């Protein structure tokens, strides 16, 4: 596992790096300041830890190694990096309502905001846990626990609303998978 620590606090970042290097599953742990972090480093890291300071080093290490590697969600993305002005911020996938296609980009809707990322829906569909996310249309992926209501439409398709207020169309071809997830098939 490759861990990248992005923290401007040299002391906290170095302490965490030293602790992580002791774990057998960590192949590399690197500490950089936010101004030094390159896109290539961010993309190649298995885990990104940001702003470790304030005595949270022990908590951060425990969180990194407390997950059960045999769990069904192992190997799936747990965060997506989104850009806010000039900073890259990790967004926990559990906070996402839905992801919409936007040409060669994808719009991630979370917390009532829209974040544009450089990724296709096809790649995101394979990287996200299928027990949590479902492709409901060629242009949309929804986090299943974010669904507030589903309305079946006469043509065989459906419309759904997320808890965040977004209305999405469910294609006829993908409605069966949605019904199976909710135990309706």
C-alpha positions in Angstrom: 0.0 0.0 0.0 1.3 3.5 -1.0 0.4 6.3 1.4 0.8 10.0 0.6 0.6 12.4 3.5 -0.2 16.0 2.5 0.4 18.2 5.5 2.1 21.6 5.9 2.9 20.7 9.5 6.3 19.1 9.0 6.4 17.5 12.5 3.0 15.8 12.3 3.5 14.6 8.8 7.0 13.1 9.6 5.7 11.5 12.8 2.9 9.8 10.8 5.2 8.7 8.1 7.6 7.1 10.6 4.7 5.2 12.2 3.2 4.0 8.9 6.6 2.7 7.7 6.5 0.2 10.6 3.4 -1.6 9.2 4.1 -4.6 6.9 1.4 -3.6 4.4 2.9 -0.2 3.7 5.3 -0.3 0.8 5.9 3.4 0.8 4.9 6.4 3.0 5.8 9.9 1.7 5.2 13.2 3.3 4.8 16.4 1.2 3.5 19.9 1.9 0.4 20.9 0.0 2.4 23.1 -2.4 4.7 20.1 -3.3 1.9 17.5 -4.0 1.8 16.7 -7.7 -1.1 15.3 -9.5 0.9 12.2 -10.4 1.7 11.5 -6.7 -2.0 12.0 -5.8 -3.2 9.6 -8.5 -0.6 6.9 -7.7 -1.3 6.8 -3.9 -3.5 4.1 -2.5 -4.3 6.3 0.5 -4.2 10.0 0.8 -4.0 11.5 4.3 -4.4 15.3 4.6 -3.9 17.7 7.5 -2.8 15.3 10.2 -1.9 17.9 12.8 -3.7 18.6 16.1 -2.6 15.3 17.8 -4.7 13.1 15.4 -1.8 10.9 14.4 -2.8 7.9 16.4 -6.4 8.2 15.3 -5.3 8.4 11.6 -3.1 5.3 11.8 -5.9 3.3 13.5 -8.4 4.4 10.8 -6.0 3.4 8.0 -5.5 -0.1 9.5 -8.8 -0.8 11.1 -10.6 -1.8 7.9 -11.3 -5.5 7.3 -9.5 -6.5 4.1 -11.9 -9.4 3.6 -14.9 -7.0 3.6 -16.9 -6.8 0.3 -15.9 -3.2 -0.1 -12.2 -3.9 -0.1 -10.4 -2.7 -3.2 -13.1 -0.1 -4.0 -12.6 3.6 -3.9 -13.2 5.2 -0.5 -12.5 8.8 -1.6 -12.6 10.9 -4.7 -10.3 14.0 -5.0 -12.2 17.1 -5.9 -10.8 20.5 -6.7 -12.0 23.5 -4.8 -10.3 26.6 -6.2 -6.6 25.7 -6.2 -6.8 22.9 -3.6 -7.5 19.1 -4.0 -9.8 17.8 -1.3 -10.6 14.2 -0.6 -14.4 13.6 -0.7 -15.6 10.4 1.1 -17.7 8.4 -1.3 -20.3 7.9 1.4 -21.1 11.6 1.2 -21.9 11.4 -2.6 -25.6 11.6 -3.8 -24.9 10.9 -7.4 -22.4 11.3 -10.3 -23.5 12.7 -13.6 -21.7 12.5 -17.0 -20.5 15.8 -18.4 -18.7 15.1 -21.6 -15.2 13.7 -20.8 -15.7 14.8 -17.1 -18.1 13.7 -14.4 -20.0 16.0 -12.0 -20.1 14.7 -8.4 -23.0 15.9 -6.4 -22.5 16.0 -2.6 -23.5 18.4 0.2 -25.6 20.4 -2.2 -22.6 21.2 -4.3 -21.4 20.1 -7.7 -17.7 19.1 -8.1 -16.3 18.4 -11.6 -13.7 15.7 -11.9 -11.7 14.3 -14.8 -13.1 10.8 -15.0 -15.6 8.8 -17.1 -18.7 7.2 -15.6 -17.4 3.9 -16.9 -14.2 4.1 -14.9 -16.0 5.3 -11.8 -18.5 2.5 -12.1 -15.8 -0.1 -11.9 -13.9 1.8 -9.0 -17.0 2.2 -6.8 -18.5 -0.5 -4.6 -21.5 -2.1 -6.5 -23.2 -2.7 -3.1 -23.3 1.1 -2.6 -23.4 2.6 -6.1 -25.5 1.7 -9.2 -25.5 2.9 -12.7 -29.1 3.9 -13.4 -28.7 5.5 -16.8 -25.9 5.9 -19.3 -25.4 9.4 -17.8 -25.9 8.7 -14.1 -24.6 6.7 -11.1 -26.5 7.0 -7.8 -25.4 6.1 -4.3 -28.2 3.7 -3.3 -28.5 4.9 0.3 -29.0 8.5 -1.1 -32.3 7.6 -2.8 -35.3 9.2 -1.2 -38.1 8.2 -3.6 -38.6 6.2 -6.7 -41.6 6.7 -9.1 -42.3 4.1 -11.8 -43.3 5.7 -15.1 -45.7 4.2 -17.7 -43.0 3.6 -20.4 -41.1 1.1 -18.0 -38.5 3.5 -16.9 -38.5 5.4 -13.5 -37.7 8.7 -11.9 -36.0 9.0 -8.5 -35.1 11.8 -6.1 -32.1 11.8 -3.9 -32.1 13.1 -0.3 -30.1 16.0 -1.7 -33.0 16.9 -3.9 -31.6 15.8 -7.3 -34.1 14.2 -9.7 -32.7 11.5 -11.9 -34.1 9.3 -14.7 -33.7 5.5 -14.4 -33.6 3.8 -17.8 -35.8 0.7 -18.6 -32.7 -1.4 -19.0 -31.3 -0.5 -15.6 -34.6 -0.4 -13.6 -34.5 -4.2 -13.0 -31.1 -3.9 -11.2 -32.5 -1.1 -9.0 -35.6 -3.3 -8.2 -33.4 -6.2 -7.3 -31.4 -4.0 -4.9 -34.6 -3.0 -3.1 -35.8 -6.6 -3.1 -38.6 -5.9 -5.6 -37.6 -8.4 -8.3 
